[in-house]
Amino acid sequence: MTRPGRRFRTALTVFTASGALAGAALAGAAPADGAEGATRIAPGVAYTELDIPSAGGTAHAHVLDVDLRDPRVRVDLLHPGAVAARAPVSRLADSRGAVAGVNGDFFNITETQHPGVEATGAAVGPAIASGRGLKAAVPVGQRFGPALPPGTTTEDVFGVGTDRRARLDDVVLDGSVRGPGGTWPLGGFNQYALPVGSVGAFTADWGSASRVRATCGTDTDRAAPCSTDTYEVAVRRGRVVSVAGAPGGGPVSRGTTVLVGREAGARKLRTLSVGEKVGVRHRLVAKSSKIPYRFAVGGCPMMTGGTPLPGLDDRTAAVRTAVGFSDHGRRMQLLALDGAPEYRGGLTVAEVARAMRRLGSEDAFGLDGGGSTTMVARRAGADAVTVLNHPSGGAERPVPNGIGVFTAS
């Protein structure tokens, strides 16, 4: 990894005070490889920088334009191999051979409200990697990040389907537990917070973090105390192999599903005994698209059809990351603001939405910001990616996932 600040040398594209984009370097119809003032990262991937004047000062943005029509280009989720784990974006990109990428979803970063309980580092929303569902969304009240716009939830995602088109969608959990006493709905899947009264499933994809956090807080209050009514059941090859009076920790073996219940869910699990047959079913389902997703990541919807969503925060400015698409999902725009001291004022969510629209995005989606905001790319012939922006914390923050761009030579 090259240290932050040693960026590609590019012509600077600037937003004028009236908000018009000077030049068409990143307009939705412009070819990524031939965009004026942009640097070609790889076939179908171009990079540029721009200044964005705002009420709080000038923000500096780093932008990647990705041509999803190019058969050599693909997009996938970057992740460290476990839901409850984190790593810097540069390491996530290099470990997968990505040519570029940005950080992803908001995540369980701290647990100051629950003494003795460790933060899991797991993301808030759903995650799909290489077509496989890794986790579902936590309840809205358990979310980290800025307030969601009215009508949106933690189940909202940005994703790219197997048809190579980007979309905004909702991804929900469809699952159940079937035991001798009947069938119950599954309320969670590899997530750091379970709905009150539910049963959640944890698989090997979760990692080794304690599952206690899943029983803390409520659907409307992340800081509420941890539940005192919990139970855990491990299922392997369709039979209960162990039970416990509280959630445990450590890795979940391949082929094993650990069920964690709280309140009513705990009482249901207590009816199960070692040796009994139990069936666990879970899958992530898209609400709108019938096309399977190759990858999907959670975050915050900001704009649809070129119109910013009502209720976007227009007061709190920060360093931010966003993703958008144009040309009916055939082009993708990735934006990461610079966290250098002179630009650290950043933009509000509403200002980011407007910036994405001026970059040509039809729909846009907010990702984690602040110290998490990171954009990386690999120079032609280089063995590792370079950090393009200055992370606001002075160094890359480990994150649970990101958006990776891959190309075939």
CORCOR-V123575 format. One line per field, one symbol per residue. psi: psi as a letter, one per 30 degrees, with the letter a starting at -180 (. if undefined). burial: # if it has 9 or more other C-alpha atoms within 8 Angstrom, else .. A space follows every 50 residues. Layout:
psi = ???
burial = ???
This chain:
psi = kklkfilkjlkkkkklffflkjlhegkffkkefgkkglkjelkgklklll kjklfgakkkkkkkkkjffjffklklkklgfkeilllkeeeeeeffgkfl lllbllliflhffikfkkkfgklealkkkhgkkelakllefgkkllkklk fllffklklklfggkklklkklkjllkjafgakkkkfljhlfkkkkglkl kkaffeaglkgeffglalffjffllkkfillkkkkkhgkkflllflkaal kkkkfkkkkkkkceeeeeeffklkflkkkkkklkkkeekfkkkelkklbj kfkkhgjkkkgkkgejklklklkllahhgfkkkkkklkglefgfeallee eeeeeeefffkeklkklkabffjkkllklkflfllkjeljkfgflkkklf llkkkkkk.
burial = ...#.##..#.#####....#..#####.#.##.#.############## ####..############...#########.#############...### ########..#..#....###########.#.############...##. .#.#########.################......############### ########################.##..#######.####.#...#.#. ##...##############..#.#.#####.#.#.#.....######### ####.####..###..########################..######## ############################......########...##### #######..
